[in-house]
Amino acid sequence: LNLATGSSAYSTSGSLSLSTGSSASSSSGSISVSVGNSVSTDGGSINLTAGSATGGVGGSIILQGGSGTSSGSVRFVNPATSANFGVISDSTFDFSGQSSVSMSSTGTVELTASSTMTFSASNGISMGDSHIFGYEKGSETVGTIVPGELTLNKMSGTITSESTNLAASGTDSITLYNSRVGINSLVMVTPSAAGGCEPVVYEAVSSSGYVTIGVKNMATNACTSAYTLSFLVVN
């Protein structure tokens, strides 16, 4: 089966339209395009090819579901069972009919969302033994605005102490305001630079929007400079 339109060197080439009649009380007609079966070699293909343009943008292939009380979709059907194994609509990209789906690229695969992206799996999510990078991080010093406090709305970061001479056995109480922290968050805090003493984090208590961090100098001498802490928020 060969359906074609004319070519044009100076203007738009011809169009091809296939349509069925409308119905006011029942289903409208359907259009079926199929190729013959083969018993001794490969089955035939259906090729959809958009037009090329030497001086402009190439043509597109557009698949559009019908409108109605809910929009129609593009469905992928198993030829052996005639069951849908994949559906693409204006709100769904669903291939749950398959036991596994692979998406690969020789370069970069990028997934973006304007609000929230959710990953879930009943048996867990594997990172495939790959390193993970690009975590949200920042840095701030305690007491820049309010003594004993700082604001750093990041999932990870570095905190520089307000005190530069914390006494031996002395303690600091630091309040980190962080919009990423919830009452059930796990906030891991560890010293990353000692400041000439032995700062130890003895508590990190998370609340809604902030975490209270307790630090004690375990050395027999006072700190000689500011110490730093590194933190990571896990929700």
Secondary structure, 3 states (H helix, E strand, C coil): CCCCCCCCCCCCCCCCCCCCCCCCCCCCCCCCCCCCCCCCCCCCCCCCCCCCCCCCCCCCCCCCCCCCCCCCCEEEECCCCCCEEEEECCCCEECCCCCCCCCCCCCCCCCCCCCCCCCCCCCCCCCCCCCCCCCCEEEEECCCCCCCEEECCCCEEEEECCCCCCCCCCEEEEEEECCCCCCCCEEEEEEEECCCCCEEEEEEEEECCEEEEEEEECCCCCCCCCCEEEEEEEC
